[in-house]
Every structure is written in structure tokens, then in C-alpha cells.
Amino acid sequence: MNSLHSFRLPGLRLWLLALGLLVGLLQPLSAQGLRIKEVASIQGVRSNQLTGFGLVVGLDGTGDQTTQMAFTTQGLANYLQQMGISLPPAAAAQLQIKNVAAVLVTAQLPPFAQPGQTIDVNVSSMGNAKSLKGGMLITTPLRGADGEVYALAQGNLIVAGAGASAGGSKVQVNHLDAGRIPAGAQVERAVPSPLLLGDSINLNLNASDFQTARQVAQVINAQLGEGLARALDGRTVQVKAPTEADARITFIAQVEELPLQRSIPAARVVINARTGSIVLNQAVTLGPCAVAHGNLSISITSTASVSQPNALSTGGTTKVTEKADIQIKNEPGMLIQIAPSTQLTDVVRALNSLGATPQDLLAILQAIKAAGALNAELEVI
């Protein structure tokens, strides 16, 4: 949605100023319409997660450590056994696998994927391999949640990283223990789709909103025929559709292209407590309130000093002691009155007047919400 804007700059004043400027720049975009395909998806048309255990070979001594990664040794022994090479347990335990790494292979099987088509795979080390660069993934079955094999993965890894070490020093750019194989898996089994079943299809909205669900049903009925669509709840719209395959696909294409009017979203403030990022949408308003905020800082300084015995003392020893100096500074906070704000630019200007950092603003917004002056829902992620 164009009504949601996010910025993260070192200073709150610059951050809020940029937010206010972009609010004005994005105002014309709110007048543009959007299509049903941007707010809803067809129920049953979804991707499926695939995963598998595999081995990456051909590493330049950067593979797993034999003494610590028993499953790598066992995986290599099992693979050799499948190739007709049986090793006694004692020999299998002594395999040197510094050129081999145990990995987890993941992929997404897109909807309507057919046998013979290829998909991308991600490969991640699950042991203590130093790097997967230059390695090749040997044939790995990829299974779905039902335990069935839906694809086979194999190929050379692309690792977007580099590293070097010498004399105890190490330099590394990006991750070396994860890579990707474009078109690295071949689909072996198709997942049945319920798209052509029944005399209707369900549209699942991306977000639960009764107004949007009502509007989608009204637009379909107005453009394609009265009584075709009805909203079942705030997230599902049921639409009658032709039963013949070609006619149903054409009908779905028409439905997805129908234009919608943008509705004002529910007022919401999204706070990322880990990074200090704050996002406000255009529906956020402020009621009258007064805010006082001060900063409390504690400074601890430790100074090392040497204590020596007297010149004529016996049995005395020289000792190093530390002297700690603790200072507490409590900066006074001014009581600032915030006037009612009905537009996002006014909210930005009011919060900007507090002069607080983004981290301090997290606590201020929660306090304003608790006082009933923030007309929005707070969501902490």
C-alpha cells in the first residue's frame, strides 16, 4: 500500500522530516486504483516447501571436520553404499571428509509445476564447514510435508562471498556457508490443484478487512454479473465460476484485472523494537496531550593504580588496584503540549517537536497510546 512509509535515519528530526516530505510526494499515488490481483489470491493456488539432506563435494579442504560431524561421515557412507561400494564400519569411521560438507537443501515448488520443469534451490551448511565455495551438490531428493519426493536437486553452487585467512587473521565478505543453484532441481511429481474443482472459487484477501471484502464482491457483481460474488467473511470472497477449464481460466483472468478503489487502512503504528524503526500510515491521528521526557545516563570510569609496600616492610607485595568513578546524570525534560493532529504531516510535526531519538520515541508512543491520545493500533515486531 502506498499509504505506508518507512524511513530510518540517525536523527529523529531528519527521519521525520523525510517522512513528511515523502507523504506529500506520494499523495497523487493514492488516487490511483489497484486491481483485485494486488489485494487477493486464488485459494488453492499456492507454492509448497521442499527440503532434503545432501552432500556438497569438491571442496578445497573447507568441508566438515570428521571428529565432530558424524552425520557427514554416515551420509557419505550411505551414498557410497547406494553406488555399490560397501565399507566396513571401521573404515567408514575413518573417512576423511574435509572436502565434503553436509547441507540442507530447500526449494519452493511453485503452483502448477509439472515434471521436467526446473526450480531454484538454496543450499546451507548444517555442520562446521568453513566454506561451500567451489563445491557441487550431489543428487539430493527433495521431499514435501507428506514425505513424498517431488524434485531432485544437483549442480554447482554459486556462493556470493569471499574470504581469506593467514597467521591467525581472517577476512570474510558475505556468507561462505550458504549458496544457491539456479534451476538446480528438476520436478519429478506434480501437486494436484483444486482450482478446477466445484462450481466456485474463493478469493483470499492478503489482509483481513471487511470493507475490502465487500468492495471486491461489489465490483465483481457490477462488472461480471449480479449475484456472482459474495463476501463470506473479512478475508474470503466466494465467486461462482465456469466449470470448463479454459472458460474458468479466462474468467479468473478477468476477475484479477478488475479495478478497485483504495480504501483508507486502519490506523496503525508499527514499531521494530530491535532496530528502532517506526512506521506510521496515513490514518494515524493524535489527540491533545502533554509529554515530558528526560534522559538518564550513567557513566562508570575505572582507573588502574599500583599499591606498593613501605620501604622497610617485610613480606609486602606490590598489587594493582582499580578505582571506579560512577557519575549519574539526569537531564531535565520539558513538558511539551501536543495539539490535536488529524493528518499524517501534522503527526510528524508534533512528534518532531519532542526532539527525542527513535529509541526514546518507542516508549513515548506507547505512553501516548496508554493515555488514550494516540488514535492508532500499536504493533511491535
C-alpha positions in Angstrom: 0.0 0.0 0.0 1.3 3.4 -0.9 0.0 4.8 2.4 2.7 3.1 4.4 6.0 4.8 4.5 9.2 3.8 6.4 12.5 5.6 6.9 15.4 5.0 9.3 18.0 7.8 9.7 20.3 8.5 12.6 18.4 11.6 13.8 14.7 11.6 14.6 14.4 15.1 13.2 15.8 14.2 9.8 13.9 10.9 9.8 10.5 12.6 10.5 11.3 15.4 8.0 12.0 12.9 5.3 8.8 11.1 6.2 6.7 14.3 5.9 8.3 15.2 2.5 7.5 11.7 1.1 4.0 11.8 2.4 3.4 14.9 0.2 5.2 13.3 -2.8 3.1 10.1 -2.6 -0.2 11.8 -2.2 -1.0 11.6 -6.0 -0.4 7.9 -5.9 -3.3 7.4 -3.5 -5.7 8.5 -6.2 -4.7 5.6 -8.5 -6.7 2.5 -8.4 -5.5 -1.1 -7.8 -6.5 -4.4 -9.2 -8.1 -7.4 -7.4 -4.9 -9.4 -8.0 -3.0 -7.0 -5.8 -5.2 -7.5 -2.8 -6.3 -11.1 -3.1 -5.1 -14.5 -4.3 -7.0 -17.6 -5.5 -7.5 -20.2 -2.8 -5.5 -23.3 -3.5 -3.1 -21.6 -5.9 0.0 -21.8 -3.7 3.6 -22.9 -3.6 4.8 -25.8 -1.5 8.0 -26.1 0.6 10.5 -28.8 -0.2 13.6 -29.8 1.8 16.2 -32.5 1.7 19.6 -33.6 3.2 22.5 -33.7 0.8 26.3 -33.6 0.5 28.4 -31.0 -1.2 31.7 -32.4 -2.6 34.7 -31.0 -4.3 35.6 -28.5 -1.5 39.2 -27.4 -1.2 39.7 -28.6 2.4 36.9 -26.4 3.8 34.4 -29.2 4.5 33.2 -30.6 7.8 35.5 -31.9 10.5 35.5 -35.7 10.7 35.7 -35.9 14.5 32.8 -33.6 15.1 30.3 -34.2 12.2 29.3 -37.9 12.5 26.3 -37.4 10.3 28.5 -36.2 7.4 30.5 -39.5 7.6 27.4 -41.5 7.8 25.8 -39.7 4.9 28.9 -40.2 2.7 28.9 -43.9 3.7 25.2 -44.3 2.8 25.8 -42.6 -0.6 28.7 -44.9 -1.4 26.6 -47.9 -0.4 23.9 -46.8 -2.9 26.6 -46.7 -5.6 27.5 -50.3 -4.8 30.5 -49.6 -2.5 30.2 -51.1 0.9 32.6 -50.1 3.6 33.1 -51.9 6.9 32.2 -49.8 10.0 35.8 -49.2 11.0 36.7 -47.9 7.5 33.6 -45.7 7.4 34.5 -44.1 10.7 38.0 -43.2 9.4 36.8 -41.4 6.2 38.5 -38.0 5.7 35.7 -35.7 4.7 37.5 -32.3 4.7 36.4 -32.0 1.1 32.7 -32.9 1.9 30.0 -30.9 3.7 26.6 -32.0 4.9 23.9 -29.5 3.8 20.2 -28.9 3.9 18.7 -28.2 0.6 15.4 -26.1 0.4 13.2 -25.1 -2.5 9.8 -23.8 -3.3 7.6 -25.8 -5.6 5.5 -23.3 -7.5 1.8 -23.9 -8.3 1.1 -25.9 -11.4 4.8 -27.1 -11.7 5.0 -30.1 -14.0 7.5 -33.0 -14.2 10.6 -32.0 -16.2 10.5 -28.3 -15.2 13.3 -26.8 -13.1 13.3 -24.8 -9.9 15.9 -22.9 -8.0 17.3 -24.4 -4.8 19.1 -23.0 -1.7 21.9 -24.9 0.0 23.0 -24.2 3.6 25.7 -25.9 5.6 24.5 -27.8 8.7 27.9 -28.7 10.0 31.1 -26.8 10.7 32.3 -26.4 7.1 34.4 -23.2 6.6 33.2 -22.6 3.0 31.0 -24.1 0.3 32.7 -22.2 -2.5 33.6 -24.3 -5.4 31.5 -27.3 -4.3 29.0 -29.4 -6.1 25.8 -30.8 -4.7 25.3 -34.5 -5.5 21.8 -35.8 -6.3 19.5 -34.9 -3.4 15.8 -35.9 -3.2 13.6 -33.0 -2.1 10.5 -34.0 -0.1 7.3 -32.3 0.8 5.4 -32.2 4.1 3.8 -35.6 3.2 7.3 -37.3 2.9 7.0 -37.8 -0.9 9.8 -36.9 -3.3 8.7 -34.0 -5.6 12.1 -33.0 -7.1 15.7 -34.0 -7.4 18.5 -31.4 -6.9 22.0 -31.4 -8.2 24.6 -28.9 -9.5 27.4 -26.5 -8.8 26.9 -23.9 -6.1 27.0 -20.2 -6.5 28.4 -18.7 -3.3 28.3 -14.9 -3.2 31.1 -14.4 -0.8 34.9 -14.4 -0.4 37.3 -14.9 2.4 41.0 -15.4 3.3 42.9 -16.2 6.4 46.6 -16.3 7.4 48.6 -16.0 10.6 45.5 -16.1 12.8 43.9 -13.2 10.9 40.7 -13.7 8.8 38.8 -11.5 6.4 35.4 -12.5 5.1 32.8 -10.9 2.8 29.2 -12.2 3.0 28.4 -15.8 4.0 30.5 -18.6 2.7 28.5 -21.5 4.2 25.3 -20.9 2.1 24.8 -20.9 -1.7 22.3 -21.2 -4.4 21.8 -23.3 -7.6 19.7 -21.6 -10.2 17.5 -24.2 -11.9 19.2 -26.8 -9.7 16.3 -29.1 -9.2 14.1 -31.0 -11.6 10.4 -31.5 -10.7 9.5 -35.2 -10.6 5.9 -35.0 -9.4 3.1 -32.5 -9.8 0.9 -31.4 -6.9 -2.8 -31.7 -7.6 -4.5 -28.4 -7.7 -8.1 -27.8 -6.6 -8.5 -24.9 -9.0 -10.9 -26.7 -11.3 -13.0 -28.4 -8.6 -16.5 -27.3 -7.8 -18.6 -24.5 -9.3 -17.0 -21.6 -7.5 -13.6 -20.2 -6.5 -12.6 -18.4 -3.3 -10.5 -15.2 -3.2 -8.3 -14.9 -0.2 -7.5 -11.3 0.8 -3.9 -10.5 1.7 -5.1 -8.8 4.9 -8.3 -9.2 6.8 -10.6 -6.2 6.1 -14.4 -6.2 5.8 -14.5 -3.1 3.7 -12.2 -4.5 1.1 -14.0 -7.9 1.0 -17.3 -6.0 0.5 -15.8 -3.8 -2.2 -14.3 -6.9 -4.1 -17.7 -8.6 -4.1 -19.5 -5.4 -5.3 -17.0 -4.8 -8.1 -17.3 -8.4 -9.4 -21.1 -8.3 -9.3 -21.2 -4.9 -11.1 -18.7 -5.8 -13.8 -19.4 -9.5 -14.5 -22.9 -10.2 -13.4 -25.1 -9.7 -10.3 -25.0 -12.5 -7.8 -21.7 -14.0 -8.8 -19.7 -12.9 -5.7 -20.4 -12.7 -2.0 -18.2 -12.0 0.9 -18.0 -14.9 3.4 -16.0 -13.0 6.0 -13.4 -10.3 6.3 -10.9 -12.3 4.3 -12.8 -14.6 1.9 -14.9 -13.8 -1.1 -16.7 -16.6 -2.9 -17.2 -16.3 -6.7 -19.2 -18.5 -9.0 -17.1 -19.6 -11.9 -17.4 -21.7 -15.1 -16.6 -25.4 -14.7 -14.9 -25.8 -18.0 -11.1 -25.4 -17.7 -10.5 -22.8 -20.5 -13.5 -20.8 -19.5 -12.6 -20.8 -15.8 -9.0 -19.6 -16.5 -10.4 -16.8 -18.7 -12.9 -15.8 -16.0 -10.2 -15.7 -13.3 -8.0 -13.5 -15.5 -10.9 -11.1 -15.9 -11.6 -11.1 -12.2 -8.0 -10.3 -11.3 -7.9 -7.3 -13.6 -11.0 -5.6 -12.2 -10.0 -2.2 -10.7 -10.7 -1.3 -7.0 -10.8 2.0 -5.2 -8.2 2.4 -2.5 -9.8 2.4 1.0 -8.2 4.1 4.0 -6.5 1.4 6.1 -6.9 1.1 9.8 -4.7 3.4 11.7 -1.6 1.6 12.7 1.9 2.3 14.1 4.4 -0.5 13.5 7.5 -0.5 15.8 10.6 -2.6 15.4 12.0 -2.8 18.9 15.3 -4.3 17.7 16.2 -1.7 15.1 14.3 1.3 16.4 12.4 1.7 13.1 8.9 3.3 13.3 6.3 3.2 10.6 3.1 5.3 10.6 0.3 5.0 8.0 -1.8 7.9 6.8 -4.7 7.1 9.1 -2.8 7.8 12.3 -4.1 10.8 14.3 -3.2 12.3 17.7 -5.4 13.7 20.4 -4.4 16.6 22.7 -1.8 15.6 25.2 1.3 16.8 27.1 4.6 14.9 27.1 7.7 15.3 29.3 10.8 13.2 28.5 14.2 13.4 30.1 17.4 11.3 29.6 19.1 9.4 32.4 22.8 8.5 31.8 25.2 6.5 34.0 29.0 6.8 33.4 31.4 4.4 35.0 35.2 5.1 34.8 37.7 2.6 36.0 41.3 3.7 36.7 44.1 1.3 37.5 46.6 2.2 40.3 49.6 0.5 41.8 49.9 -0.1 45.6 53.4 -0.7 46.9 54.6 -1.6 50.4 56.7 0.6 52.5 60.5 0.5 52.0 61.2 -1.1 55.4 58.2 -3.5 55.4 58.7 -7.3 55.3 56.5 -9.7 53.4 54.7 -6.9 51.5 53.8 -7.3 47.8 53.0 -4.8 45.0 49.4 -5.0 43.9 47.4 -3.4 41.1 44.1 -2.0 42.3 41.2 -0.3 40.4 39.4 2.9 41.4 35.9 3.2 40.0 34.3 6.6 39.5 30.5 6.5 38.9 28.5 9.5 37.7 24.8 9.7 37.2 23.4 12.5 35.1 19.7 13.1 34.8 18.8 15.6 32.2 15.6 17.5 32.8 12.7 17.1 30.4 10.5 19.9 29.3 6.7 19.4 29.4 5.6 19.8 25.7 1.9 20.2 24.8 0.9 18.4 21.6 -2.1 19.8 19.8 -4.6 17.5 18.1 -3.4 16.3 14.7 -5.7 14.9 12.0 -3.2 14.4 9.2 0.0 12.4 9.0 2.0 15.6 8.3 0.7 17.1 11.5 1.5 14.0 13.4 5.1 14.0 12.1 5.4 17.7 13.0 4.1 17.1 16.5 6.5 14.1 17.2 9.3 16.1 15.7 8.8 18.8 18.3 9.7 16.3 21.1 13.3 16.1 19.9 13.6 12.5 21.1 15.7 9.8 19.4 13.9 6.9 17.6 14.6 4.6 20.6 13.1 7.1 23.0 10.1 7.6 20.7 9.2 3.9 21.1 8.5 4.5 24.8 6.8 7.8 24.1 4.4 6.4 21.6 3.4 3.5 24.0 2.8 6.1 26.7 0.7 8.3 24.5 -1.3 5.2 23.4 -1.8 4.2 27.1 -3.1 7.8 27.8 -5.7 7.5 25.0 -4.2 10.2 22.9 -2.9 8.1 20.0 -5.7 7.0 17.7 -4.0 4.0 16.2 -3.1 0.4 16.9 0.4 -0.2 18.1 2.1 -3.3 16.6 5.6 -4.3 17.9 7.6 -6.7 15.6 
